Amino acid sequence: FLRFYVLRFTFTLRYVRTYVRTYVRTYVRTYVRTYVRTYVRTYVRTYVRTYVRTYVRTYVRTYVRTYVRTYVRTYVRTYVRTYVRTYVRTYVRTYVRTYVRTYVRRRTYVRTYVRTYVRTYVRTYVRTYVRTYVRTYVRTYVRTYVRTYVT
């Protein structure tokens, strides 16, 4: 005949898992920020077998990033101004001259000469002033951002 034996086995499994993670992030741009995070996790499980394992994992990551940004802005402004001035001057001058001459001879001749001179001067002055102002403003902005991330 067959015999059946019932065996009672009790197994206790303790699985301990610990993660230690350090996260450091540094920003360099006239200010420094440091983030430090530490995570510790523990898992305990029970199995049919007795199994003990300790697992320690260390993860170190170094990340260096340099961020350089150059911002160049050129501002050009041209100012043109034209100044036109016209100067008109009319000069009128009238010159009147009267010449009277009397001529007497032996026989009593009387001769009279009357001469009248009329002279008119007309002078016109036209002056034109043209002034042109050209002003150019050139402004150049150069901005450079340097960011270095060390994580």
CYANA upper distance limits for C-alpha pairs under 8 A (distance plus 0.5 A):
 10 THR  CA     48 VAL  CA      7.01
 10 THR  CA     49 ARG  CA      8.06
 11 PHE  CA     47 TYR  CA      6.97
 11 PHE  CA     48 VAL  CA      4.84
 11 PHE  CA     49 ARG  CA      4.72
 11 PHE  CA     50 THR  CA      5.52
 12 THR  CA     46 THR  CA      5.96
 12 THR  CA     47 TYR  CA      6.09
 12 THR  CA     48 VAL  CA      6.38
 12 THR  CA     49 ARG  CA      6.17
 12 THR  CA     50 THR  CA      5.12
 12 THR  CA     51 TYR  CA      7.86
 13 LEU  CA     45 ARG  CA      6.87
 13 LEU  CA     46 THR  CA      4.89
 13 LEU  CA     47 TYR  CA      5.15
 13 LEU  CA     48 VAL  CA      7.18
 13 LEU  CA     49 ARG  CA      6.14
 13 LEU  CA     50 THR  CA      4.70
 13 LEU  CA     51 TYR  CA      5.28
 13 LEU  CA     52 VAL  CA      6.84
 14 ARG  CA     44 VAL  CA      6.18
 14 ARG  CA     45 ARG  CA      5.99
 14 ARG  CA     46 THR  CA      6.12
 14 ARG  CA     47 TYR  CA      8.09
 14 ARG  CA     50 THR  CA      7.51
 14 ARG  CA     51 TYR  CA      6.67
 14 ARG  CA     52 VAL  CA      5.84
 14 ARG  CA     53 ARG  CA      8.07
 15 TYR  CA     43 TYR  CA      7.11
 15 TYR  CA     44 VAL  CA      5.75
 15 TYR  CA     45 ARG  CA      6.07
 15 TYR  CA     46 THR  CA      7.93
 15 TYR  CA     51 TYR  CA      7.42
 15 TYR  CA     52 VAL  CA      6.03
 15 TYR  CA     53 ARG  CA      6.19
 15 TYR  CA     54 THR  CA      7.74
 16 VAL  CA     42 THR  CA      6.52
 16 VAL  CA     43 TYR  CA      5.91
 16 VAL  CA     44 VAL  CA      6.01
 16 VAL  CA     45 ARG  CA      8.35
 16 VAL  CA     52 VAL  CA      7.79
 16 VAL  CA     53 ARG  CA      6.76
 16 VAL  CA     54 THR  CA      6.11
 16 VAL  CA     55 TYR  CA      7.68
 17 ARG  CA     41 ARG  CA      7.51
 17 ARG  CA     42 THR  CA      5.83
 17 ARG  CA     43 TYR  CA      6.10
 17 ARG  CA     44 VAL  CA      8.28
 17 ARG  CA     53 ARG  CA      8.24
 17 ARG  CA     54 THR  CA      6.61
 17 ARG  CA     55 TYR  CA      5.92
 17 ARG  CA     56 VAL  CA      7.70
 18 THR  CA     40 VAL  CA      6.56
 18 THR  CA     41 ARG  CA      5.79
 18 THR  CA     42 THR  CA      5.76
 18 THR  CA     43 TYR  CA      8.13
 18 THR  CA     54 THR  CA      8.14
 18 THR  CA     55 TYR  CA      6.77
 18 THR  CA     56 VAL  CA      6.30
 18 THR  CA     57 ARG  CA      8.03
 19 TYR  CA     39 TYR  CA      7.04
 19 TYR  CA     40 VAL  CA      5.81
 19 TYR  CA     41 ARG  CA      6.20
 19 TYR  CA     42 THR  CA      8.23
 19 TYR  CA     56 VAL  CA      6.80
 19 TYR  CA     57 ARG  CA      6.48
 19 TYR  CA     58 THR  CA      8.04
 20 VAL  CA     38 THR  CA      6.88
 20 VAL  CA     39 TYR  CA      6.04
 20 VAL  CA     40 VAL  CA      5.95
 20 VAL  CA     41 ARG  CA      8.38
 20 VAL  CA     56 VAL  CA      7.93
 20 VAL  CA     57 ARG  CA      7.15
 20 VAL  CA     58 THR  CA      6.75
 20 VAL  CA     59 TYR  CA      8.44
 21 ARG  CA     37 ARG  CA      7.64
 21 ARG  CA     38 THR  CA      5.77
 21 ARG  CA     39 TYR  CA      5.95
 21 ARG  CA     40 VAL  CA      8.05
 21 ARG  CA     58 THR  CA      7.18
 21 ARG  CA     59 TYR  CA      6.93
 22 THR  CA     36 VAL  CA      6.75
 22 THR  CA     37 ARG  CA      5.86
 22 THR  CA     38 THR  CA      5.52
 22 THR  CA     39 TYR  CA      7.88
 22 THR  CA     59 TYR  CA      8.27
 22 THR  CA     60 VAL  CA      8.00
 23 TYR  CA     35 TYR  CA      7.24
 23 TYR  CA     36 VAL  CA      5.75
 23 TYR  CA     37 ARG  CA      5.70
 23 TYR  CA     38 THR  CA      7.61
 23 TYR  CA    151 THR  CA      7.80
 24 VAL  CA     34 THR  CA      6.78
 24 VAL  CA     35 TYR  CA      5.69
 24 VAL  CA     36 VAL  CA      5.52
 24 VAL  CA     37 ARG  CA      7.75
 24 VAL  CA    150 VAL  CA      8.37
 24 VAL  CA    151 THR  CA      5.74
 25 ARG  CA     33 ARG  CA      7.77
 25 ARG  CA     34 THR  CA      5.95
 25 ARG  CA     35 TYR  CA      5.91
 25 ARG  CA     36 VAL  CA      7.97
 25 ARG  CA    149 TYR  CA      7.52
 25 ARG  CA    150 VAL  CA      6.30
 25 ARG  CA    151 THR  CA      4.51
 26 THR  CA     32 VAL  CA      6.75
 26 THR  CA     33 ARG  CA      5.87
 26 THR  CA     34 THR  CA      5.52
 26 THR  CA     35 TYR  CA      7.73
 26 THR  CA    148 THR  CA      8.45
 26 THR  CA    149 TYR  CA      6.06
 26 THR  CA    150 VAL  CA      5.50
 26 THR  CA    151 THR  CA      6.38
 27 TYR  CA     31 TYR  CA      7.60
 27 TYR  CA     32 VAL  CA      5.81
 27 TYR  CA     33 ARG  CA      6.07
 27 TYR  CA     34 THR  CA      7.91
 27 TYR  CA    147 ARG  CA      7.50
 27 TYR  CA    148 THR  CA      6.54
 27 TYR  CA    149 TYR  CA      5.42
 27 TYR  CA    150 VAL  CA      7.23
 28 VAL  CA     32 VAL  CA      5.89
 28 VAL  CA     33 ARG  CA      8.25
 28 VAL  CA    147 ARG  CA      6.19
 28 VAL  CA    148 THR  CA      5.72
 28 VAL  CA    149 TYR  CA      6.97
 29 ARG  CA    146 VAL  CA      7.28
 29 ARG  CA    147 ARG  CA      5.99
 29 ARG  CA    148 THR  CA      7.78
 47 TYR  CA     51 TYR  CA      8.44
 61 ARG  CA    151 THR  CA      7.51
 62 THR  CA    150 VAL  CA      7.21
 62 THR  CA    151 THR  CA      5.76
 63 TYR  CA    149 TYR  CA      7.63
 63 TYR  CA    150 VAL  CA      5.88
 63 TYR  CA    151 THR  CA      5.26
 64 VAL  CA    148 THR  CA      7.34
 64 VAL  CA    149 TYR  CA      5.89
 64 VAL  CA    150 VAL  CA      5.06
 64 VAL  CA    151 THR  CA      7.00
 65 ARG  CA    147 ARG  CA      8.25
 65 ARG  CA    148 THR  CA      5.86
 65 ARG  CA    149 TYR  CA      5.35
 65 ARG  CA    150 VAL  CA      7.09
 66 THR  CA    146 VAL  CA      7.37
 66 THR  CA    147 ARG  CA      5.96
 66 THR  CA    148 THR  CA      4.75
 66 THR  CA    149 TYR  CA      6.83
 67 TYR  CA    145 TYR  CA      7.88
 67 TYR  CA    146 VAL  CA      5.93
 67 TYR  CA    147 ARG  CA      5.15
 67 TYR  CA    148 THR  CA      6.57
 68 VAL  CA    144 THR  CA      7.34
 68 VAL  CA    145 TYR  CA      5.95
 68 VAL  CA    146 VAL  CA      5.00
 68 VAL  CA    147 ARG  CA      6.87
 69 ARG  CA    143 ARG  CA      8.29
 69 ARG  CA    144 THR  CA      5.88
 69 ARG  CA    145 TYR  CA      5.39
 69 ARG  CA    146 VAL  CA      7.04
 70 THR  CA    142 VAL  CA      7.33
 70 THR  CA    143 ARG  CA      6.01
 70 THR  CA    144 THR  CA      4.77
 70 THR  CA    145 TYR  CA      6.88
 71 TYR  CA    141 TYR  CA      7.89
 71 TYR  CA    142 VAL  CA      5.98
 71 TYR  CA    143 ARG  CA      5.31
 71 TYR  CA    144 THR  CA      6.67
 72 VAL  CA    140 THR  CA      7.34
 72 VAL  CA    141 TYR  CA      5.95
 72 VAL  CA    142 VAL  CA      5.06
 72 VAL  CA    143 ARG  CA      6.99
 73 ARG  CA    139 ARG  CA      8.31
 73 ARG  CA    140 THR  CA      5.94
 73 ARG  CA    141 TYR  CA      5.40
 73 ARG  CA    142 VAL  CA      7.10
 74 THR  CA    138 VAL  CA      7.29
 74 THR  CA    139 ARG  CA      6.01
 74 THR  CA    140 THR  CA      4.82
 74 THR  CA    141 TYR  CA      6.86
 75 TYR  CA    137 TYR  CA      7.85
 75 TYR  CA    138 VAL  CA      5.92
 75 TYR  CA    139 ARG  CA      5.25
 75 TYR  CA    140 THR  CA      6.65
 76 VAL  CA    136 THR  CA      7.26
 76 VAL  CA    137 TYR  CA      5.93
 76 VAL  CA    138 VAL  CA      5.03
 76 VAL  CA    139 ARG  CA      6.97
 77 ARG  CA    135 ARG  CA      8.25
 77 ARG  CA    136 THR  CA      5.86
 77 ARG  CA    137 TYR  CA      5.38
 77 ARG  CA    138 VAL  CA      7.06
 78 THR  CA    134 VAL  CA      7.18
 78 THR  CA    135 ARG  CA      5.93
 78 THR  CA    136 THR  CA      4.77
 78 THR  CA    137 TYR  CA      6.87
 79 TYR  CA    133 TYR  CA      7.72
 79 TYR  CA    134 VAL  CA      5.87
 79 TYR  CA    135 ARG  CA      5.26
 79 TYR  CA    136 THR  CA      6.68
 80 VAL  CA    132 THR  CA      7.19
 80 VAL  CA    133 TYR  CA      5.81
 80 VAL  CA    134 VAL  CA      5.00
 80 VAL  CA    135 ARG  CA      7.01
 81 ARG  CA    131 ARG  CA      8.17
 81 ARG  CA    132 THR  CA      5.81
 81 ARG  CA    133 TYR  CA      5.30
 81 ARG  CA    134 VAL  CA      7.07
 82 THR  CA    130 VAL  CA      7.18
 82 THR  CA    131 ARG  CA      5.89
 82 THR  CA    132 THR  CA      4.75
 82 THR  CA    133 TYR  CA      6.85
 83 TYR  CA    129 TYR  CA      7.69
 83 TYR  CA    130 VAL  CA      5.82
 83 TYR  CA    131 ARG  CA      5.16
 83 TYR  CA    132 THR  CA      6.64
 84 VAL  CA    128 THR  CA      7.18
 84 VAL  CA    129 TYR  CA      5.80
 84 VAL  CA    130 VAL  CA      4.96
 84 VAL  CA    131 ARG  CA      6.95
 85 ARG  CA    127 ARG  CA      8.17
 85 ARG  CA    128 THR  CA      5.75
 85 ARG  CA    129 TYR  CA      5.25
 85 ARG  CA    130 VAL  CA      7.02
 86 THR  CA    126 VAL  CA      7.19
 86 THR  CA    127 ARG  CA      5.89
 86 THR  CA    128 THR  CA      4.69
 86 THR  CA    129 TYR  CA      6.83
 87 TYR  CA    125 TYR  CA      7.68
 87 TYR  CA    126 VAL  CA      5.84
 87 TYR  CA    127 ARG  CA      5.17
 87 TYR  CA    128 THR  CA      6.59
 88 VAL  CA    124 THR  CA      7.22
 88 VAL  CA    125 TYR  CA      5.78
 88 VAL  CA    126 VAL  CA      4.98
 88 VAL  CA    127 ARG  CA      6.93
 89 ARG  CA    123 ARG  CA      8.18
 89 ARG  CA    124 THR  CA      5.81
 89 ARG  CA    125 TYR  CA      5.23
 89 ARG  CA    126 VAL  CA      7.03
 90 THR  CA    122 VAL  CA      7.21
 90 THR  CA    123 ARG  CA      5.87
 90 THR  CA    124 THR  CA      4.68
 90 THR  CA    125 TYR  CA      6.75
 91 TYR  CA    121 TYR  CA      7.68
 91 TYR  CA    122 VAL  CA      5.84
 91 TYR  CA    123 ARG  CA      5.10
 91 TYR  CA    124 THR  CA      6.54
 92 VAL  CA    120 THR  CA      7.20
 92 VAL  CA    121 TYR  CA      5.74
 92 VAL  CA    122 VAL  CA      4.94
 92 VAL  CA    123 ARG  CA      6.86
 93 ARG  CA    119 ARG  CA      8.20
 93 ARG  CA    120 THR  CA      5.81
 93 ARG  CA    121 TYR  CA      5.22
 93 ARG  CA    122 VAL  CA      7.02
 94 THR  CA    118 VAL  CA      7.19
 94 THR  CA    119 ARG  CA      5.87
 94 THR  CA    120 THR  CA      4.71
 94 THR  CA    121 TYR  CA      6.76
 95 TYR  CA    117 TYR  CA      7.77
 95 TYR  CA    118 VAL  CA      5.90
 95 TYR  CA    119 ARG  CA      5.15
 95 TYR  CA    120 THR  CA      6.58
 96 VAL  CA    116 THR  CA      7.25
 96 VAL  CA    117 TYR  CA      5.79
 96 VAL  CA    118 VAL  CA      5.01
 96 VAL  CA    119 ARG  CA      6.87
 97 ARG  CA    115 ARG  CA      8.24
 97 ARG  CA    116 THR  CA      5.88
 97 ARG  CA    117 TYR  CA      5.28
 97 ARG  CA    118 VAL  CA      7.08
 98 THR  CA    114 VAL  CA      7.19
 98 THR  CA    115 ARG  CA      5.91
 98 THR  CA    116 THR  CA      4.78
 98 THR  CA    117 TYR  CA      6.77
 99 TYR  CA    113 TYR  CA      7.71
 99 TYR  CA    114 VAL  CA      5.90
 99 TYR  CA    115 ARG  CA      5.25
 99 TYR  CA    116 THR  CA      6.71
100 VAL  CA    112 THR  CA      7.10
100 VAL  CA    113 TYR  CA      5.77
100 VAL  CA    114 VAL  CA      5.07
100 VAL  CA    115 ARG  CA      6.97
101 ARG  CA    111 ARG  CA      8.10
101 ARG  CA    112 THR  CA      5.81
101 ARG  CA    113 TYR  CA      5.38
101 ARG  CA    114 VAL  CA      7.22
102 THR  CA    110 VAL  CA      6.92
102 THR  CA    111 ARG  CA      5.82
102 THR  CA    112 THR  CA      4.94
102 THR  CA    113 TYR  CA      6.96
103 TYR  CA    109 TYR  CA      7.48
103 TYR  CA    110 VAL  CA      6.00
103 TYR  CA    111 ARG  CA      5.43
103 TYR  CA    112 THR  CA      6.96
104 VAL  CA    108 THR  CA      6.50
104 VAL  CA    109 TYR  CA      5.59
104 VAL  CA    110 VAL  CA      5.50
104 VAL  CA    111 ARG  CA      7.27
105 ARG  CA    109 TYR  CA      5.69
105 ARG  CA    110 VAL  CA      7.84
